[in-house]
Amino acid sequence: MTPTRATSLINALGLLILITCVGVVGYMIVSDMSFVDALYLTAITLSTVGSREVAPLTPGAQLFTVGLIFIGLGVVLYSASLVAGDVIEGRLQRVFGRRRVERQIEHLAEHYIVCGFGRMGRVVSKELAARPVPFVVVDRDPEALERAEGEGYLSLGGDATEDRVLVQAGIARARGLVSALSRDEDNVYVVLSARQLNPNLLIVARAEDERSESKLMHAGATRVVSPYVLGGSRMANALLRPAVLDVIDLATHYRGIELKIEELAVTTGTVMIGKTLGQSGVCEELGLIVIAIKKSDGEMLYNPAANVRIDADDRLVVMGQTASLHELEKRLGQDHA
């Protein structure tokens, strides 16, 4: 309810109470009635229910009743129209708002789907939004959806274990999916459905129990993440290797910081294809550090030498200043175009 409509409703209720008080006092004065009789007659007059009169009315009391009916009926109808209008307006806003979101989701492509907006889902969504990349949140809990909408995320209500909901989320056009539901069984169902609907999808699944990791991998997950294992490892690193953890945190959180780690794909048409790492200018010209190159067959080359050849579909894991990374992305984009 908008502040203006809320104020109008409060004013209308105040007028109704005022009219009731005027009617009670008026009947007590004009017809010398008791408080209960005056309240009763005022109530049946304003509600237009009609019933027996508690006592014969004098001409003055009758005129007072006519005036009370006209004034009171107007206030009652005004108040009722505000309440009904608010209900109808709220429903229409929800319907049209939901349809607008559905249209936005229908136009998404190469996006990500976050299944579950609990504690982990919120962190994942926050990171995706900070990147920023397009994504949609799927959750069956109305409160979770309300929180997601409050943070400005596209959201879809429904059970992520159902194929219909994943199809609505645009899984056929999606680049990746995160299954962050609280139950491992539900995550297995989501992974199975997602893999069948999109065989090329990148799927990251949450595993509450370490024993569920193998099941999720067999179901089709690309990666399985255990929050407790990661959390424990992070705490140990904070004790044993705090400087390393500081660098990782600095490079992996998109908060406008000058140092980042990025993964970039070498697509067909890029002029870097066929060149060595030294010839590409990634290190010398842009001052970036190539941490690894993931070859198209899955082989990972860590700290690659300058004579390593860059091929199509390779993925470069590079670290450096934000401006240099943007320049590399720009070059790849121009080459790809």
Disulfide bonds with the S-S distance in Angstrom:
none
